[in-house]
Structure formats: C-alpha cells, structure tokens
C-alpha cells in the first residue's frame, strides 16, 4: 500500500460488512480512521468494540456528528447510502472528497484491475 495513505484522516460512513472491511483496510494502510453508523444495537456495539481493538480511533453509533466529518480529509461511504444523507452533504459542503468502498479498493489494490460493466452478460464474461 502506498505511503500517501499513512496518517490520512478518513471517515467511513456505514458499518455494514463492506464498511467494516473498509475501516480495517484503511487501518492497515496506516490511516487515522473514524467510523459512523446511524444504528446502535448490541450487534453494532460489538462491531464497534472490535474495530476499536483493530485501531479505529473513533466509533460513532446511533447517529452522525458533523464534527467527525469536519476533521476528516476523505469520506468513504457504503454503497447503500443515498447521497442526501447528512454526512455526505456535510463532506460535500466542506469540499471533502467522497468515494465509495469500491473506489477505495481500486485505489489500494496493487494489482491490475479489469472491470466488466453493462446490463447483461457480466457473469458470463467473468466466468469465461
């Protein structure tokens, strides 16, 4: 992973499976990671505790605060979030880059990447 990621302050919005994976990847890349999720049940509390143990600096559950976004240089969002949710709007107003988890994976992937897009035939092409 590139040294340009070391020390960057990154916020991950949404702690589904892919948000958790993004937070862990960013920690391994040397980023200063904060995570936020609107949910706050016991299962998510356990996820938050695990992420803290793996190096995530801030875990925000049960809602989002503008301060978390304000102190971040980059915001990584889960694919299911609408661009109208508050953390994304706060980031846009502050001029912070907002990227998806798939864009994060692309940027951190050391291998060549081949993308297959379109409406029909993706699975067939990849299988071939």
C-alpha positions as CSV (number, residue, x, y, z in Angstrom):
1,X,0.0,0.0,0.0
2,X,1.2,3.4,-0.9
3,X,2.7,5.7,1.7
4,X,0.4,8.5,0.7
5,X,-2.3,6.9,2.8
6,X,-0.3,6.8,6.1
7,X,-1.7,9.3,8.6
8,X,-4.6,10.4,6.5
9,X,-7.8,11.1,8.5
10,X,-10.6,9.0,6.9
11,X,-14.2,8.7,7.9
12,X,-16.2,5.6,7.0
13,X,-19.9,6.1,6.9
14,X,-22.0,2.9,7.3
15,X,-20.8,-0.2,9.2
16,X,-22.3,-3.0,7.2
17,X,-20.0,-5.8,6.1
18,X,-18.2,-3.7,3.5
19,X,-17.9,-0.6,5.8
20,X,-16.2,-2.8,8.4
21,X,-13.9,-4.2,5.7
22,X,-13.1,-0.6,4.5
23,X,-12.3,0.5,8.0
24,X,-9.9,-2.4,8.6
25,X,-8.2,-1.9,5.2
26,X,-7.7,1.8,6.0
27,X,-6.2,0.9,9.4
28,X,-3.8,-1.5,7.8
29,X,-2.9,1.3,5.3
30,X,-1.9,3.5,8.2
31,X,-4.8,5.8,8.2
32,X,-6.4,7.5,11.2
33,X,-9.9,6.0,10.8
34,X,-13.2,7.1,12.3
35,X,-16.5,5.3,11.6
36,X,-20.1,6.3,12.0
37,X,-23.4,4.5,11.7
38,X,-26.9,5.6,12.4
39,X,-27.7,2.2,14.0
40,X,-26.8,1.4,17.6
41,X,-28.0,-2.1,18.5
42,X,-26.0,-4.6,20.6
43,X,-24.6,-6.3,17.5
44,X,-23.3,-3.0,16.1
45,X,-21.8,-2.1,19.5
46,X,-19.8,-5.4,19.3
47,X,-18.6,-4.4,15.8
48,X,-17.6,-1.0,17.2
49,X,-15.6,-2.6,20.0
50,X,-13.8,-4.9,17.6
51,X,-12.9,-2.0,15.3
52,X,-11.5,0.0,18.2
53,X,-9.4,-3.0,19.1
54,X,-8.1,-3.1,15.5
55,X,-7.1,0.6,15.5
56,X,-10.1,2.6,14.6
57,X,-9.8,5.9,16.5
58,X,-13.4,7.0,16.7
59,X,-16.6,4.8,16.6
60,X,-19.8,6.8,16.4
61,X,-23.1,4.8,16.7
62,X,-26.7,5.8,16.9
63,X,-26.3,8.9,14.7
64,X,-23.8,11.0,12.9
65,X,-22.0,14.2,14.0
66,X,-20.7,16.9,11.8
67,X,-17.5,17.1,13.8
68,X,-16.4,13.6,12.7
69,X,-16.8,14.6,9.0
70,X,-15.2,18.0,9.6
71,X,-11.9,16.5,10.9
72,X,-11.7,14.0,8.1
73,X,-9.8,14.5,4.8
74,X,-11.7,11.8,2.9
75,X,-15.1,10.2,3.4
76,X,-15.8,6.6,2.3
77,X,-19.4,5.7,2.0
78,X,-21.3,2.4,1.9
79,X,-23.0,1.6,-1.4
80,X,-26.5,1.6,0.1
81,X,-26.4,5.2,1.3
82,X,-28.2,7.9,-0.6
83,X,-26.2,11.0,-1.5
84,X,-28.7,13.0,0.5
85,X,-27.7,11.6,3.9
86,X,-26.3,14.2,6.3
87,X,-22.6,13.0,6.5
88,X,-22.3,13.1,2.7
89,X,-23.8,16.5,2.5
90,X,-21.5,17.8,5.2
91,X,-18.5,16.4,3.4
92,X,-19.6,18.0,0.1
93,X,-20.1,21.4,1.7
94,X,-16.6,21.2,3.2
95,X,-15.1,20.2,-0.1
96,X,-14.0,16.8,1.3
97,X,-13.7,14.0,-1.3
98,X,-16.4,11.4,-1.0
99,X,-15.7,8.0,-2.5
100,X,-17.4,4.6,-2.5
101,X,-15.9,1.5,-0.9
102,X,-15.3,0.1,-4.4
103,X,-13.3,3.2,-5.3
104,X,-11.2,2.7,-2.1
105,X,-10.5,-0.9,-3.1
106,X,-9.5,0.2,-6.6
107,X,-7.1,2.9,-5.2
108,X,-5.5,0.5,-2.7
109,X,-5.3,-2.6,-5.0
110,X,-1.7,-3.3,-6.0
111,X,-2.7,-5.5,-9.0
112,X,-4.1,-4.6,-12.3
113,X,-7.9,-4.2,-12.3
114,X,-10.2,-5.3,-15.0
115,X,-13.8,-4.1,-14.8
116,X,-16.7,-5.7,-16.5
117,X,-19.8,-3.4,-16.8
118,X,-23.1,-3.3,-18.6
119,X,-26.6,-4.5,-18.2
120,X,-26.3,-8.1,-19.4
121,X,-23.6,-10.7,-19.7
122,X,-21.2,-9.7,-16.8
123,X,-21.3,-13.1,-15.1
124,X,-20.8,-15.0,-18.3
125,X,-17.8,-12.8,-19.3
126,X,-16.2,-13.2,-16.0
127,X,-16.8,-16.9,-16.0
128,X,-15.2,-17.3,-19.4
